[in-house]
Amino acid sequence: MSNGMLSLLIVVLMIVLAFKTKRSLEVLTLGSLMSFIALYRGNFLTEWISAIQKSLSDNVWIFLLCGFFGCIIALLEASGGSRGFERIAERYCSNPRRTKLASFLLGTLIFVDDYLNVMTVGICMKKLYDRHKIPREMLAYVLDSTGAPICVLLPFSTWAIFFSGLFAKEPWVQTLKMEPMKAYIHTIPFLFYPIFAVILVFLLCMGWIPNLGPMRRAYARTGRTGVTYGRDSAKYNILDVEEEDKGNVFDFLLPVLALIIISTVTGDVFLAVIACIGICFVLYIPRRILSVADFTAVCTRGFADMLPVLAMLLVAFTLQKGLAGLGLTDYLLQIIAPGLIPQVFPALAFFLVAVLTFTTGSNWGMSAVAIPVIMPMGAAVGANVILAMAAIISGGAFGSHACFYADATLLSSQISGIENMDHALTQFPYVVIASSLAFVTYLIFGFLLPR
């Protein structure tokens, strides 16, 4: 059996186990160990530990960013600012539909970065979902669906900058004779997966399509018990008690607005997060909302609250290294190559990037690997270049949205205070619908658009 086939079998086993056991960290750990056993045999443990260390050093920015976001969440709650915001928001969010629609609209407005989107909207809306007895699974689905899918649809986001930079290096894209960002803008009408994903979550928020499968069961559980999260998620909500009816809305709005504005102006989310913590210090300490000792303790607790998602991210990054070593990408490319004809190429490109990003949990990393391979193949068969670019971007958005161990999915479930697989399973029917519609639409447009 080839290493490529073995890597695919490992991924399939992981997906089956994850859906069966509803566990993420354990399944990821098992998958990463299996990939390193296949690669290094008796020396797997040493190589696996080295890969963990390398994953930590290579992605320290992500780990610190997530941890400091946890600090901000804890500070906004401890100051009472989040309660002040909730009192104002309750005037509009007077029923479940308005509450869900508000979270959708906030998600579309905070489009600079999917991390920023998920964290900020989650902070704003979680308690309001609880108040209206809306399952946290629904909140996680809205957060995830207005993260990457919204970011790729707007040319002002980190996703647009990333992908336009990758495509700028491709000779096939250079034949368009336009600036990389202008070429990206031309792909936006053809980003079918994010378009369908956003439409579906809007329809669900409005109540115009039914709750399906696990989401329906989540609503039934909340209606029966009054609790907005499942039994397995209770450990994430131990300190989630009702706050006193006090707190100044400006203690919430000023740090959050500063976070959004600084990240928008500078393009540096990490700088914005550090500045936000500094603004909280200036706002809370002189007014004795928190003492210096309390401020430090709250920051420490907030950082610690993010440890579950940090652990899963670390193991996911290690798994990516193992699957890359086994040659998963090359193996899938060999499978798909015989079906390459111009009209079908965009649909196959979407499918391939979607599978790669889903199986590895790496949307940007896998896209960076796949684009230099897929784009020359498209040029060779004479496919439509704009449609091919859009298909690759859509495939990356699918991976960020759908994979149960992708960073945005992990963050959405963590911020919502639920077990990761509870989120992955409840959004799965909608992911299947959006991806199926996208694949069929790429097939249709592959025949309709000129090459």
JOFENGI-V933983 format. One record per residue. PHI is phi in whole degrees, 0 to 359 (none if undefined). Layout:
phi = (PHI | PHI)
This chain:
phi = (none | 289 | 298 | 298 | 295 | 296 | 297 | 294 | 296 | 299 | 296 | 300 | 299 | 299 | 297 | 298 | 296 | 296 | 289 | 282 | 267 | 59 | 242 | 254 | 299 | 295 | 292 | 298 | 298 | 299 | 298 | 294 | 296 | 298 | 294 | 282 | 295 | 296 | 280 | 242 | 54 | 292 | 261 | 296 | 294 | 299 | 292 | 295 | 296 | 298 | 294 | 298 | 298 | 293 | 298 | 295 | 289 | 289 | 239 | 300 | 301 | 294 | 297 | 293 | 300 | 296 | 297 | 289 | 298 | 299 | 299 | 298 | 302 | 296 | 293 | 296 | 286 | 293 | 283 | 85 | 297 | 296 | 292 | 298 | 295 | 298 | 298 | 290 | 295 | 299 | 295 | 268 | 279 | 270 | 208 | 302 | 298 | 296 | 294 | 294 | 295 | 297 | 294 | 295 | 294 | 299 | 296 | 281 | 279 | 264 | 253 | 297 | 208 | 291 | 299 | 300 | 301 | 299 | 295 | 292 | 294 | 300 | 302 | 292 | 250 | 301 | 293 | 291 | 298 | 297 | 297 | 262 | 56 | 261 | 304 | 299 | 301 | 293 | 299 | 300 | 296 | 295 | 301 | 294 | 280 | 252 | 272 | 302 | 303 | 286 | 300 | 286 | 276 | 237 | 278 | 249 | 254 | 296 | 296 | 298 | 297 | 297 | 290 | 296 | 295 | 293 | 291 | 300 | 276 | 271 | 303 | 298 | 289 | 295 | 293 | 290 | 56 | 216 | 299 | 306 | 292 | 294 | 297 | 298 | 300 | 294 | 280 | 304 | 297 | 251 | 276 | 291 | 296 | 300 | 298 | 293 | 296 | 292 | 299 | 297 | 292 | 295 | 299 | 290 | 299 | 280 | 79 | 269 | 232 | 282 | 289 | 250 | 49 | 300 | 294 | 297 | 292 | 295 | 295 | 296 | 298 | 295 | 295 | 280 | 254 | 81 | 261 | 271 | 221 | 282 | 301 | 291 | 266 | 300 | 295 | 273 | 231 | 298 | 266 | 275 | 256 | 292 | 276 | 294 | 278 | 214 | 127 | 265 | 299 | 290 | 291 | 262 | 292 | 299 | 297 | 292 | 296 | 298 | 301 | 290 | 293 | 296 | 293 | 290 | 288 | 270 | 73 | 243 | 295 | 297 | 301 | 296 | 294 | 296 | 298 | 297 | 297 | 297 | 295 | 300 | 299 | 294 | 285 | 267 | 290 | 299 | 271 | 60 | 292 | 226 | 279 | 300 | 296 | 294 | 301 | 295 | 295 | 295 | 299 | 297 | 294 | 296 | 297 | 296 | 297 | 271 | 301 | 302 | 288 | 295 | 296 | 292 | 297 | 298 | 291 | 295 | 296 | 293 | 301 | 303 | 296 | 296 | 293 | 296 | 295 | 280 | 82 | 300 | 299 | 298 | 295 | 292 | 296 | 296 | 292 | 276 | 304 | 298 | 267 | 279 | 233 | 307 | 290 | 268 | 305 | 302 | 295 | 292 | 296 | 300 | 299 | 295 | 295 | 298 | 295 | 296 | 289 | 291 | 286 | 261 | 72 | 242 | 276 | 291 | 299 | 289 | 296 | 297 | 282 | 282 | 302 | 296 | 267 | 286 | 298 | 299 | 296 | 295 | 296 | 295 | 271 | 82 | 283 | 285 | 293 | 296 | 294 | 294 | 301 | 298 | 296 | 293 | 298 | 298 | 298 | 295 | 296 | 301 | 299 | 297 | 278 | 264 | 294 | 287 | 239 | 286 | 300 | 294 | 294 | 298 | 293 | 299 | 290 | 295 | 296 | 280 | 74 | 227 | 299 | 302 | 290 | 299 | 291 | 301 | 287 | 288 | 271 | 303 | 302 | 287 | 297 | 297 | 297 | 296 | 290 | 295 | 297 | 296 | 300 | 295 | 294 | 295 | 299 | 297 | 290 | 300 | 270 | 277 | 279 | 291 | 276)
